Amino acid sequence: MVDDVFIVPIKSFEVAKERLRLGGVPDVTALARKLALGVLESCSPGQVIVLSESSDVTAFARSEGVEVLESTASNLNEAVQRAYGQLSSRFARLIIVHGDLRYPEGLADFKPDVGITIVTDHLGVGTNVLVVPTKTNFHFSYGPRSASLHQGEAKRLDIDCHLITDSQWRFDVDE
C-alpha cells in the first residue's frame, strides 16, 4: 500500500467557475484548464489521481500522464466519498486538493501531520486541501462552512485534526 495520493476533483472546464462566467470574466474555460494544470504539476512527482465526471477533463488528465477515476456522482461530496471508498485499499491517506488553487507550488513537498489536516481558504471557512486517513468512516462536507464541518467530523471520529489557515494554498479562484 502506498502512503499518500493526491486526489484532484475537476469539473468540466466548459462549466467550471460559474461565478466567474456570470461576472463576465473572459475565457474562463482556458483559465480553469491552466489552474488545473498548475495543481497537477505541483503535486508531481507524487501519486496523483484526477476525479471527474467529464470526458474533456479525463482526456486532459491522461494527456498529462495522470491516472483518472471517472465519477458518475451528482456533486463533489458524493464524488469524493465514493473515491475515498474505492481508494482506501490502495492508499493510507488521501490528500484532496482543489484544482483551482492560485499558488499550488510546493504541494509535492507537503508532509501533513498524522490525523486529519485541513488547509482552509483565505476566509478560514472553506477547505482547499484536506488530508484524511483511509480506513475510517470519514464523511465529506464540502460547501459552506466546510472547514468547521470537517473539523467536527474529525472530532466525531476522535482523530487529531490540524488546521492550517496561513498557507499559500488558501487562495483559490472562485470569484
N, C-alpha and C positions, 0 to 999 in steps of 0.2 A: 504494500500500500504506500502510495506517495503521500507525503505530509500535506502539502498545500496546493490548491489550484485557484487561479483567478477565474471567476465567473463574471462575464461582462454581458448583461442583458442589453440588447439593442433592438429598438423598434425600427420598423421600416423607415429608411431615410426619406421616403416620399411623404410620410405623415408625421415624422418626429418633429418635436419642438413646435407644437401647435401655437403656443403663446407668441413665439417669435413670428410665426407666419401671420397671425392675427394682428401683430404690431407692425406689419409692413416691412420686416427685415428682408432684404433681397437675398436670394439664393440660399435659403435655409437648408435645402437638401445637401448642397455641397458642404456647408458648414457642419451639419450633423455627421457627414462622412469623414470630414477632416478631424473632428473631435474624437470620433470612434477610433480612427487610425492612430491618433496620438496616444490614446489609452492602451490600445493593443501593443504598440511599440514600447511603451513604458513598462508594461508587465513582462516583456521579454527580457531574459531567456526563461522566465518561469513558465510553468504549465498554464495555458490559457484555454478556456472554452467560452465561445460566444453562445449565448442563449437568445434565440429569436424565432419568431413566427413568420419571418419574411424571407422570400426567396432572394431578393436583392441583397439583403444582409448576409444570408448564407453564402451566396456566391462571392461577395466581398471578403468575408472572413476566410473562406477556403483559398481565395487567391492570395491571401496574406499568410497562408500556411497554418491557420488556426483551426482547431477542432470546433465543430458546431454541434450543439444539442438543439434540435428543432423542437419547437413548442407549439402546442395547439391550445394553450391556455388563453383565457379571455382577459387576463390582467397580469400585472407584474407580480403581485403576491402569489398568485396561483402558479405562475411560471417558475418562480424561484423555489417555491415549496416543492414542486414536482422534481426540479433539478436536484434539490437537496436530497430527496429520497432516492433518486436514481444514482447519484454520485457518491453516496455515503459508503459504499463498499470499496470504492477506488481511492478515496482521499480522506485524510484525517480532519482537514479543515477546508472550508470554502471561504474565499475572500471575494465577496461580491462587490464589484466596482461599477459605478455608473459610467456609461460610455460617453458622457458629455462633460468630463472634467476639463476645466480651462488649463490647469497646470498639472498634468498627470506624472511628470517626471519623478523618478525615484520609487515608483511602485514596486519594481522588481527587487529593490533592496529593503522593502518593508518587512520587519520582523516583529509581528504583533506578539503581545504577551499571551500567556496561557489563559484560556477562557474566551470570553466574547469581547471584541473590540468594536467600538462604534466611532467612526470619524464623521462628525456632524457637518452639515452645510454651514455657510457663513453666518446664518442666523441662529445656529445652535439647535434647530428643531428638526431638520431633515437628516437623513442618513445617506451620505455619499459613498462611504466604504463601510462594509460590515464583515467582520470576521467571526465565523461561527464554527465550532467543532461539530463534526458529524457524529452520528450515533446518539444524538439527543432528540428530544421531541420539540425542537425549536419551531415556533410559528412566526412567520414573517409578517410585518405590518408596515409596508411602505405606504407613503401617503402623508397626509397632515399629521404632524407630531410624531413621526416615525422614530426619532431618536429616543424619546421618552417611552414610547411603546416597546421598542427593542430593549431598553433598559429594564422595563417591567417584565419582559419575557425572561431575561437573564435572572432576575430575582425569583421569578416563579420556578425556574429550573435550578435555583441555588448554584449558579455558576458565576464566578468572578467576572465583573464587567468593567472594562476600561473605556473611558470616554475621552476622545481627543477632539478638542474644539479649535485648536490653533494650527491645523495642518494646512499646507498649500492645497490639499485636495478638498478643502471646504468650499471651493469655488466651482460651481457647475454653470451651465448655460441654460437656464430655464426662462429667463426674461430678457 
